[in-house]
Every structure is written in structure tokens, then in C-alpha cells.
Amino acid sequence: MPGGPFGSIFGLLLLVAVIYAIVRIAQSGAEPVWKAVWIAGVIVVPIVGLILWALFGPK
């Protein structure tokens, strides 16, 4: 099993974080085009996208 049990746990935590971020982005008051950009970024590059969203995303 590649990654062992920690790979599975990390993958599950990453999936939960991505879903949480997408929901928060969708509920934000940002313009729809910026919502789409943030959601695409979080989906395409999840780790980097989550970090950038946490630092610079709509509050």
C-alpha cells in the first residue's frame, strides 16, 4: 500500500479541507467570477490553493 495508513489519513483530511473551502468560498460575498477562480484554484492545486485561500481569500 503506497503511503501506508498515513497517506490515507492525509488524503481524507485534504478532501475534507477542500470541501470545506469550496463551501466557504461559495457562501462568501465575493463576486461570482472570483468565487469561480478560487474554487478552480482549490480544486486544481489543492494544497497550494488551500494555503493561498487561507491567506488571501475572501473573508
N, CA, C and O atoms as a Tripos MOL2 file, in Angstrom:
@<TRIPOS>MOLECULE
protein
  236   235    59     0     0
PROTEIN
NO_CHARGES

@<TRIPOS>ATOM
      1 N           0.8590   -1.1830    0.0000 N.3       1 MET1
      2 CA          0.0000    0.0000    0.0000 C.3       1 MET1
      3 C           0.9000    1.2400    0.0000 C.2       1 MET1
      4 O           1.6060    1.4780    0.9790 O.2       1 MET1
      5 N           0.8890    2.0250   -1.0650 N.am      2 PRO2
      6 CA          1.7090    3.2300   -1.1170 C.3       2 PRO2
      7 C           1.2730    4.2600   -0.0800 C.2       2 PRO2
      8 O           0.0900    4.5750    0.0440 O.2       2 PRO2
      9 N           2.2360    4.7700    0.6490 N.am      3 GLY3
     10 CA          1.9270    5.8000    1.6360 C.3       3 GLY3
     11 C           1.5000    5.2550    2.9790 C.2       3 GLY3
     12 O           1.4950    5.9840    3.9710 O.2       3 GLY3
     13 N           1.1470    4.0000    3.0260 N.am      4 GLY4
     14 CA          0.7080    3.4050    4.2870 C.3       4 GLY4
     15 C          -0.5540    4.0560    4.8090 C.2       4 GLY4
     16 O          -1.2570    4.7480    4.0720 O.2       4 GLY4
     17 N          -0.8400    3.8350    6.0780 N.am      5 PRO5
     18 CA         -2.0770    4.3890    6.6490 C.3       5 PRO5
     19 C          -2.0670    5.9120    6.7280 C.2       5 PRO5
     20 O          -3.1250    6.5400    6.6960 O.2       5 PRO5
     21 N          -0.8730    6.5130    6.8320 N.am      6 PHE6
     22 CA         -0.8220    7.9720    6.9330 C.3       6 PHE6
     23 C          -1.1770    8.6440    5.6180 C.2       6 PHE6
     24 O          -1.7000    9.7580    5.6170 O.2       6 PHE6
     25 N          -0.9010    7.9840    4.4960 N.am      7 GLY7
     26 CA         -1.3000    8.5230    3.1990 C.3       7 GLY7
     27 C          -2.8080    8.5900    3.0770 C.2       7 GLY7
     28 O          -3.3500    9.5530    2.5330 O.2       7 GLY7
     29 N          -3.4830    7.5800    3.5770 N.am      8 SER8
     30 CA         -4.9430    7.5590    3.5350 C.3       8 SER8
     31 C          -5.5380    8.6320    4.4320 C.2       8 SER8
     32 O          -6.4990    9.3050    4.0600 O.2       8 SER8
     33 N          -4.9620    8.7830    5.6100 N.am      9 ILE9
     34 CA         -5.4610    9.7910    6.5430 C.3       9 ILE9
     35 C          -5.2360   11.1850    5.9770 C.2       9 ILE9
     36 O          -6.1230   12.0360    6.0390 O.2       9 ILE9
     37 N          -4.0410   11.4200    5.4210 N.am     10 PHE10
     38 CA         -3.7460   12.7210    4.8240 C.3      10 PHE10
     39 C          -4.6920   13.0120    3.6650 C.2      10 PHE10
     40 O          -5.1960   14.1280    3.5400 O.2      10 PHE10
     41 N          -4.9320   12.0220    2.8240 N.am     11 GLY11
     42 CA         -5.8460   12.1990    1.6930 C.3      11 GLY11
     43 C          -7.2550   12.5340    2.1430 C.2      11 GLY11
     44 O          -7.9150   13.3920    1.5570 O.2      11 GLY11
     45 N          -7.7080   11.8640    3.1740 N.am     12 LEU12
     46 CA         -9.0480   12.1320    3.7010 C.3      12 LEU12
     47 C          -9.1310   13.5320    4.3010 C.2      12 LEU12
     48 O         -10.1130   14.2430    4.0830 O.2      12 LEU12
     49 N          -8.1060   13.9330    5.0560 N.am     13 LEU13
     50 CA         -8.0910   15.2820    5.6300 C.3      13 LEU13
     51 C          -8.0360   16.3510    4.5390 C.2      13 LEU13
     52 O          -8.6780   17.3950    4.6490 O.2      13 LEU13
     53 N          -7.2670   16.0800    3.4920 N.am     14 LEU14
     54 CA         -7.1900   17.0190    2.3730 C.3      14 LEU14
     55 C          -8.5500   17.1450    1.6850 C.2      14 LEU14
     56 O          -8.9730   18.2500    1.3460 O.2      14 LEU14
     57 N          -9.2270   16.0340    1.4820 N.am     15 LEU15
     58 CA        -10.5500   16.0580    0.8590 C.3      15 LEU15
     59 C         -11.5380   16.8660    1.7050 C.2      15 LEU15
     60 O         -12.3020   17.6690    1.1690 O.2      15 LEU15
     61 N         -11.5240   16.6580    3.0070 N.am     16 VAL16
     62 CA        -12.4180   17.4020    3.9010 C.3      16 VAL16
     63 C         -12.0970   18.8940    3.8440 C.2      16 VAL16
     64 O         -13.0070   19.7230    3.8010 O.2      16 VAL16
     65 N         -10.8090   19.2410    3.8440 N.am     17 ALA17
     66 CA        -10.4080   20.6480    3.7910 C.3      17 ALA17
     67 C         -10.8350   21.2940    2.4790 C.2      17 ALA17
     68 O         -11.2840   22.4400    2.4740 O.2      17 ALA17
     69 N         -10.7030   20.5790    1.3760 N.am     18 VAL18
     70 CA        -11.0990   21.1130    0.0640 C.3      18 VAL18
     71 C         -12.6080   21.3390    0.0230 C.2      18 VAL18
     72 O         -13.0640   22.3820   -0.4470 O.2      18 VAL18
     73 N         -13.3750   20.3860    0.5050 N.am     19 ILE19
     74 CA        -14.8360   20.5310    0.5200 C.3      19 ILE19
     75 C         -15.2350   21.7120    1.4040 C.2      19 ILE19
     76 O         -16.1000   22.5020    1.0290 O.2      19 ILE19
     77 N         -14.6110   21.8340    2.5680 N.am     20 TYR20
     78 CA        -14.8890   22.9600    3.4680 C.3      20 TYR20
     79 C         -14.5810   24.2890    2.7770 C.2      20 TYR20
     80 O         -15.3820   25.2220    2.8380 O.2      20 TYR20
     81 N         -13.4330   24.3740    2.1270 N.am     21 ALA21
     82 CA        -13.0480   25.6120    1.4440 C.3      21 ALA21
     83 C         -14.0310   25.9530    0.3320 C.2      21 ALA21
     84 O         -14.4180   27.1120    0.1830 O.2      21 ALA21
     85 N         -14.4350   24.9690   -0.4400 N.am     22 ILE22
     86 CA        -15.3800   25.2180   -1.5370 C.3      22 ILE22
     87 C         -16.7010   25.7430   -0.9990 C.2      22 ILE22
     88 O         -17.2700   26.6810   -1.5580 O.2      22 ILE22
     89 N         -17.1900   25.1530    0.0720 N.am     23 VAL23
     90 CA        -18.4530   25.6150    0.6710 C.3      23 VAL23
     91 C         -18.3090   27.0420    1.1830 C.2      23 VAL23
     92 O         -19.1860   27.8740    0.9530 O.2      23 VAL23
     93 N         -17.1990   27.3360    1.8810 N.am     24 ARG24
     94 CA        -16.9790   28.6940    2.3970 C.3      24 ARG24
     95 C         -16.8380   29.7080    1.2740 C.2      24 ARG24
     96 O         -17.3480   30.8250    1.3740 O.2      24 ARG24
     97 N         -16.1500   29.3260    0.2070 N.am     25 ILE25
     98 CA        -15.9910   30.2320   -0.9340 C.3      25 ILE25
     99 C         -17.3500   30.4960   -1.5710 C.2      25 ILE25
    100 O         -17.6770   31.6410   -1.8850 O.2      25 ILE25
    101 N         -18.1350   29.4510   -1.7620 N.am     26 ALA26
    102 CA        -19.4480   29.5980   -2.3970 C.3      26 ALA26
    103 C         -20.3730   30.4790   -1.5570 C.2      26 ALA26
    104 O         -21.2160   31.1820   -2.1150 O.2      26 ALA26
    105 N         -20.2350   30.4580   -0.2450 N.am     27 GLN27
    106 CA        -21.0950   31.2410    0.6360 C.3      27 GLN27
    107 C         -20.5810   32.6600    0.8610 C.2      27 GLN27
    108 O         -21.2710   33.4760    1.4710 O.2      27 GLN27
    109 N         -19.3860   32.9600    0.3790 N.am     28 SER28
    110 CA        -18.8030   34.2830    0.6170 C.3      28 SER28
    111 C         -19.5340   35.3430   -0.1990 C.2      28 SER28
    112 O         -20.3170   35.0290   -1.0950 O.2      28 SER28
    113 N         -19.2660   36.5800    0.1220 N.am     29 GLY29
    114 CA        -19.8930   37.6930   -0.5690 C.3      29 GLY29
    115 C         -19.0950   38.1800   -1.7670 C.2      29 GLY29
    116 O         -19.3780   39.2510   -2.3030 O.2      29 GLY29
    117 N         -18.1090   37.4130   -2.1910 N.am     30 ALA30
    118 CA        -17.2580   37.8180   -3.3120 C.3      30 ALA30
    119 C         -18.0380   37.7780   -4.6270 C.2      30 ALA30
    120 O         -19.0950   37.1560   -4.7270 O.2      30 ALA30
    121 N         -17.4940   38.4480   -5.6130 N.am     31 GLU31
    122 CA        -18.0800   38.4230   -6.9510 C.3      31 GLU31
    123 C         -18.0510   36.9880   -7.4850 C.2      31 GLU31
    124 O         -17.1240   36.2350   -7.1880 O.2      31 GLU31
    125 N         -19.0570   36.6120   -8.2660 N.am     32 PRO32
    126 CA        -19.1120   35.2380   -8.7900 C.3      32 PRO32
    127 C         -17.8670   34.8130   -9.5720 C.2      32 PRO32
    128 O         -17.4550   33.6560   -9.4910 O.2      32 PRO32
    129 N         -17.2730   35.7240  -10.3160 N.am     33 VAL33
    130 CA        -16.0840   35.3480  -11.0830 C.3      33 VAL33
    131 C         -14.9300   35.0140  -10.1450 C.2      33 VAL33
    132 O         -14.1690   34.0860  -10.4200 O.2      33 VAL33
    133 N         -14.7820   35.7550   -9.0340 N.am     34 TRP34
    134 CA        -13.7130   35.4690   -8.0790 C.3      34 TRP34
    135 C         -13.9930   34.1790   -7.3270 C.2      34 TRP34
    136 O         -13.0670   33.4390   -6.9940 O.2      34 TRP34
    137 N         -15.2630   33.9040   -7.0560 N.am     35 LYS35
    138 CA        -15.6090   32.6230   -6.4410 C.3      35 LYS35
    139 C         -15.1600   31.4780   -7.3400 C.2      35 LYS35
    140 O         -14.5740   30.5000   -6.8770 O.2      35 LYS35
    141 N         -15.4450   31.6150   -8.6300 N.am     36 ALA36
    142 CA        -15.0650   30.5660   -9.5850 C.3      36 ALA36
    143 C         -13.5510   30.4020   -9.6530 C.2      36 ALA36
    144 O         -13.0500   29.2810   -9.7320 O.2      36 ALA36
    145 N         -12.8260   31.5100   -9.6240 N.am     37 VAL37
    146 CA        -11.3580   31.4500   -9.6690 C.3      37 VAL37
    147 C         -10.8160   30.7440   -8.4300 C.2      37 VAL37
    148 O          -9.9510   29.8750   -8.5440 O.2      37 VAL37
    149 N         -11.3120   31.1070   -7.2500 N.am     38 TRP38
    150 CA        -10.8420   30.4750   -6.0220 C.3      38 TRP38
    151 C         -11.1920   28.9920   -5.9930 C.2      38 TRP38
    152 O         -10.3580   28.1670   -5.6190 O.2      38 TRP38
    153 N         -12.4070   28.6480   -6.3790 N.am     39 ILE39
    154 CA        -12.8090   27.2410   -6.3780 C.3      39 ILE39
    155 C         -11.9570   26.4420   -7.3570 C.2      39 ILE39
    156 O         -11.5210   25.3370   -7.0330 O.2      39 ILE39
    157 N         -11.7140   26.9800   -8.5440 N.am     40 ALA40
    158 CA        -10.8620   26.2900   -9.5220 C.3      40 ALA40
    159 C          -9.4590   26.1030   -8.9730 C.2      40 ALA40
    160 O          -8.8590   25.0420   -9.1450 O.2      40 ALA40
    161 N          -8.9360   27.1200   -8.3180 N.am     41 GLY41
    162 CA         -7.5910   27.0150   -7.7440 C.3      41 GLY41
    163 C          -7.5030   25.9520   -6.6710 C.2      41 GLY41
    164 O          -6.5300   25.2010   -6.6120 O.2      41 GLY41
    165 N          -8.5100   25.8860   -5.8250 N.am     42 VAL42
    166 CA         -8.5240   24.8970   -4.7450 C.3      42 VAL42
    167 C          -8.6620   23.4840   -5.3150 C.2      42 VAL42
    168 O          -8.0970   22.5390   -4.7640 O.2      42 VAL42
    169 N          -9.3980   23.3350   -6.3980 N.am     43 ILE43
    170 CA         -9.5790   22.0060   -6.9910 C.3      43 ILE43
    171 C          -8.3490   21.5820   -7.7940 C.2      43 ILE43
    172 O          -7.9220   20.4310   -7.7020 O.2      43 ILE43
    173 N          -7.7770   22.4920   -8.5790 N.am     44 VAL44
    174 CA         -6.6690   22.1390   -9.4690 C.3      44 VAL44
    175 C          -5.3810   21.8810   -8.6810 C.2      44 VAL44
    176 O          -4.6930   20.8930   -8.9370 O.2      44 VAL44
    177 N          -5.0560   22.7350   -7.7500 N.am     45 VAL45
    178 CA         -3.8550   22.5660   -6.9160 C.3      45 VAL45
    179 C          -4.2760   22.6350   -5.4510 C.2      45 VAL45
    180 O          -4.1470   23.6860   -4.8210 O.2      45 VAL45
    181 N          -4.7720   21.5430   -4.9070 N.am     46 PRO46
    182 CA         -5.4360   21.5850   -3.6060 C.3      46 PRO46
    183 C          -4.5790   22.1210   -2.4600 C.2      46 PRO46
    184 O          -5.0470   22.9740   -1.7050 O.2      46 PRO46
    185 N          -3.3590   21.6570   -2.3070 N.am     47 ILE47
    186 CA         -2.5710   22.0930   -1.1500 C.3      47 ILE47
    187 C          -2.2100   23.5680   -1.2780 C.2      47 ILE47
    188 O          -2.4240   24.3440   -0.3470 O.2      47 ILE47
    189 N          -1.6700   23.9490   -2.4110 N.am     48 VAL48
    190 CA         -1.3010   25.3440   -2.6410 C.3      48 VAL48
    191 C          -2.5510   26.2230   -2.6390 C.2      48 VAL48
    192 O          -2.5510   27.3070   -2.0570 O.2      48 VAL48
    193 N          -3.6140   25.7540   -3.2910 N.am     49 GLY49
    194 CA         -4.8600   26.5150   -3.3430 C.3      49 GLY49
    195 C          -5.4460   26.7620   -1.9640 C.2      49 GLY49
    196 O          -5.9270   27.8570   -1.6760 O.2      49 GLY49
    197 N          -5.4060   25.7440   -1.1080 N.am     50 LEU50
    198 CA         -5.9240   25.9200    0.2570 C.3      50 LEU50
    199 C          -5.0910   26.9280    1.0400 C.2      50 LEU50
    200 O          -5.6350   27.7650    1.7600 O.2      50 LEU50
    201 N          -3.7780   26.8460    0.9000 N.am     51 ILE51
    202 CA         -2.9140   27.7790    1.6090 C.3      51 ILE51
    203 C          -3.1570   29.2090    1.1360 C.2      51 ILE51
    204 O          -3.2930   30.1250    1.9480 O.2      51 ILE51
    205 N          -3.2110   29.3940   -0.1770 N.am     52 LEU52
    206 CA         -3.4520   30.7380   -0.7190 C.3      52 LEU52
    207 C          -4.8220   31.2660   -0.3110 C.2      52 LEU52
    208 O          -4.9610   32.4370    0.0430 O.2      52 LEU52
    209 N          -5.8310   30.4040   -0.3600 N.am     53 TRP53
    210 CA         -7.1730   30.8260    0.0350 C.3      53 TRP53
    211 C          -7.1930   31.2190    1.5130 C.2      53 TRP53
    212 O          -7.8170   32.2130    1.8820 O.2      53 TRP53
    213 N          -6.5130   30.4420    2.3590 N.am     54 ALA54
    214 CA         -6.4900   30.7510    3.7830 C.3      54 ALA54
    215 C          -5.8000   32.0980    4.0450 C.2      54 ALA54
    216 O          -6.1890   32.8340    4.9520 O.2      54 ALA54
    217 N          -4.7710   32.4110    3.2440 N.am     55 LEU55
    218 CA         -4.0400   33.6480    3.4520 C.3      55 LEU55
    219 C          -4.6820   34.8590    2.7960 C.2      55 LEU55
    220 O          -4.7270   35.9350    3.3920 O.2      55 LEU55
    221 N          -5.1850   34.6930    1.5580 N.am     56 PHE56
    222 CA         -5.6250   35.8330    0.7600 C.3      56 PHE56
    223 C          -7.0790   35.8020    0.3190 C.2      56 PHE56
    224 O          -7.5550   36.7460   -0.3110 O.2      56 PHE56
    225 N          -7.7800   34.7380    0.6390 N.am     57 GLY57
    226 CA         -9.1410   34.5600    0.1370 C.3      57 GLY57
    227 C         -10.1320   35.5320    0.7250 C.2      57 GLY57
    228 O          -9.8190   36.2780    1.6520 O.2      57 GLY57
    229 N         -11.3320   35.5160    0.1750 N.am     58 PRO58
    230 CA        -12.3790   36.4020    0.6760 C.3      58 PRO58
    231 C         -12.7220   36.0630    2.1200 C.2      58 PRO58
    232 O         -12.8560   34.8980    2.4940 O.2      58 PRO58
    233 N         -12.8550   37.0870    2.8950 N.am     59 LYS59
    234 CA        -13.1530   36.9010    4.3260 C.3      59 LYS59
    235 C         -14.6080   37.1310    4.6070 C.2      59 LYS59
    236 O         -15.0400   37.0190    5.7550 O.2      59 LYS59
@<TRIPOS>BOND
     1     1     2 1
     2     2     3 1
     3     3     4 2
     4     3     5 am
     5     5     6 1
     6     6     7 1
     7     7     8 2
     8     7     9 am
     9     9    10 1
    10    10    11 1
    11    11    12 2
    12    11    13 am
    13    13    14 1
    14    14    15 1
    15    15    16 2
    16    15    17 am
    17    17    18 1
    18    18    19 1
    19    19    20 2
    20    19    21 am
    21    21    22 1
    22    22    23 1
    23    23    24 2
    24    23    25 am
    25    25    26 1
    26    26    27 1
    27    27    28 2
    28    27    29 am
    29    29    30 1
    30    30    31 1
    31    31    32 2
    32    31    33 am
    33    33    34 1
    34    34    35 1
    35    35    36 2
    36    35    37 am
    37    37    38 1
    38    38    39 1
    39    39    40 2
    40    39    41 am
    41    41    42 1
    42    42    43 1
    43    43    44 2
    44    43    45 am
    45    45    46 1
    46    46    47 1
    47    47    48 2
    48    47    49 am
    49    49    50 1
    50    50    51 1
    51    51    52 2
    52    51    53 am
    53    53    54 1
    54    54    55 1
    55    55    56 2
    56    55    57 am
    57    57    58 1
    58    58    59 1
    59    59    60 2
    60    59    61 am
    61    61    62 1
    62    62    63 1
    63    63    64 2
    64    63    65 am
    65    65    66 1
    66    66    67 1
    67    67    68 2
    68    67    69 am
    69    69    70 1
    70    70    71 1
    71    71    72 2
    72    71    73 am
    73    73    74 1
    74    74    75 1
    75    75    76 2
    76    75    77 am
    77    77    78 1
    78    78    79 1
    79    79    80 2
    80    79    81 am
    81    81    82 1
    82    82    83 1
    83    83    84 2
    84    83    85 am
    85    85    86 1
    86    86    87 1
    87    87    88 2
    88    87    89 am
    89    89    90 1
    90    90    91 1
    91    91    92 2
    92    91    93 am
    93    93    94 1
    94    94    95 1
    95    95    96 2
    96    95    97 am
    97    97    98 1
    98    98    99 1
    99    99   100 2
   100    99   101 am
   101   101   102 1
   102   102   103 1
   103   103   104 2
   104   103   105 am
   105   105   106 1
   106   106   107 1
   107   107   108 2
   108   107   109 am
   109   109   110 1
   110   110   111 1
   111   111   112 2
   112   111   113 am
   113   113   114 1
   114   114   115 1
   115   115   116 2
   116   115   117 am
   117   117   118 1
   118   118   119 1
   119   119   120 2
   120   119   121 am
   121   121   122 1
   122   122   123 1
   123   123   124 2
   124   123   125 am
   125   125   126 1
   126   126   127 1
   127   127   128 2
   128   127   129 am
   129   129   130 1
   130   130   131 1
   131   131   132 2
   132   131   133 am
   133   133   134 1
   134   134   135 1
   135   135   136 2
   136   135   137 am
   137   137   138 1
   138   138   139 1
   139   139   140 2
   140   139   141 am
   141   141   142 1
   142   142   143 1
   143   143   144 2
   144   143   145 am
   145   145   146 1
   146   146   147 1
   147   147   148 2
   148   147   149 am
   149   149   150 1
   150   150   151 1
   151   151   152 2
   152   151   153 am
   153   153   154 1
   154   154   155 1
   155   155   156 2
   156   155   157 am
   157   157   158 1
   158   158   159 1
   159   159   160 2
   160   159   161 am
   161   161   162 1
   162   162   163 1
   163   163   164 2
   164   163   165 am
   165   165   166 1
   166   166   167 1
   167   167   168 2
   168   167   169 am
   169   169   170 1
   170   170   171 1
   171   171   172 2
   172   171   173 am
   173   173   174 1
   174   174   175 1
   175   175   176 2
   176   175   177 am
   177   177   178 1
   178   178   179 1
   179   179   180 2
   180   179   181 am
   181   181   182 1
   182   182   183 1
   183   183   184 2
   184   183   185 am
   185   185   186 1
   186   186   187 1
   187   187   188 2
   188   187   189 am
   189   189   190 1
   190   190   191 1
   191   191   192 2
   192   191   193 am
   193   193   194 1
   194   194   195 1
   195   195   196 2
   196   195   197 am
   197   197   198 1
   198   198   199 1
   199   199   200 2
   200   199   201 am
   201   201   202 1
   202   202   203 1
   203   203   204 2
   204   203   205 am
   205   205   206 1
   206   206   207 1
   207   207   208 2
   208   207   209 am
   209   209   210 1
   210   210   211 1
   211   211   212 2
   212   211   213 am
   213   213   214 1
   214   214   215 1
   215   215   216 2
   216   215   217 am
   217   217   218 1
   218   218   219 1
   219   219   220 2
   220   219   221 am
   221   221   222 1
   222   222   223 1
   223   223   224 2
   224   223   225 am
   225   225   226 1
   226   226   227 1
   227   227   228 2
   228   227   229 am
   229   229   230 1
   230   230   231 1
   231   231   232 2
   232   231   233 am
   233   233   234 1
   234   234   235 1
   235   235   236 2
@<TRIPOS>SUBSTRUCTURE
     1 MET1         2 RESIDUE 1 A MET
     2 PRO2         6 RESIDUE 1 A PRO
     3 GLY3        10 RESIDUE 1 A GLY
     4 GLY4        14 RESIDUE 1 A GLY
     5 PRO5        18 RESIDUE 1 A PRO
     6 PHE6        22 RESIDUE 1 A PHE
     7 GLY7        26 RESIDUE 1 A GLY
     8 SER8        30 RESIDUE 1 A SER
     9 ILE9        34 RESIDUE 1 A ILE
    10 PHE10       38 RESIDUE 1 A PHE
    11 GLY11       42 RESIDUE 1 A GLY
    12 LEU12       46 RESIDUE 1 A LEU
    13 LEU13       50 RESIDUE 1 A LEU
    14 LEU14       54 RESIDUE 1 A LEU
    15 LEU15       58 RESIDUE 1 A LEU
    16 VAL16       62 RESIDUE 1 A VAL
    17 ALA17       66 RESIDUE 1 A ALA
    18 VAL18       70 RESIDUE 1 A VAL
    19 ILE19       74 RESIDUE 1 A ILE
    20 TYR20       78 RESIDUE 1 A TYR
    21 ALA21       82 RESIDUE 1 A ALA
    22 ILE22       86 RESIDUE 1 A ILE
    23 VAL23       90 RESIDUE 1 A VAL
    24 ARG24       94 RESIDUE 1 A ARG
    25 ILE25       98 RESIDUE 1 A ILE
    26 ALA26      102 RESIDUE 1 A ALA
    27 GLN27      106 RESIDUE 1 A GLN
    28 SER28      110 RESIDUE 1 A SER
    29 GLY29      114 RESIDUE 1 A GLY
    30 ALA30      118 RESIDUE 1 A ALA
    31 GLU31      122 RESIDUE 1 A GLU
    32 PRO32      126 RESIDUE 1 A PRO
    33 VAL33      130 RESIDUE 1 A VAL
    34 TRP34      134 RESIDUE 1 A TRP
    35 LYS35      138 RESIDUE 1 A LYS
    36 ALA36      142 RESIDUE 1 A ALA
    37 VAL37      146 RESIDUE 1 A VAL
    38 TRP38      150 RESIDUE 1 A TRP
    39 ILE39      154 RESIDUE 1 A ILE
    40 ALA40      158 RESIDUE 1 A ALA
    41 GLY41      162 RESIDUE 1 A GLY
    42 VAL42      166 RESIDUE 1 A VAL
    43 ILE43      170 RESIDUE 1 A ILE
    44 VAL44      174 RESIDUE 1 A VAL
    45 VAL45      178 RESIDUE 1 A VAL
    46 PRO46      182 RESIDUE 1 A PRO
    47 ILE47      186 RESIDUE 1 A ILE
    48 VAL48      190 RESIDUE 1 A VAL
    49 GLY49      194 RESIDUE 1 A GLY
    50 LEU50      198 RESIDUE 1 A LEU
    51 ILE51      202 RESIDUE 1 A ILE
    52 LEU52      206 RESIDUE 1 A LEU
    53 TRP53      210 RESIDUE 1 A TRP
    54 ALA54      214 RESIDUE 1 A ALA
    55 LEU55      218 RESIDUE 1 A LEU
    56 PHE56      222 RESIDUE 1 A PHE
    57 GLY57      226 RESIDUE 1 A GLY
    58 PRO58      230 RESIDUE 1 A PRO
    59 LYS59      234 RESIDUE 1 A LYS
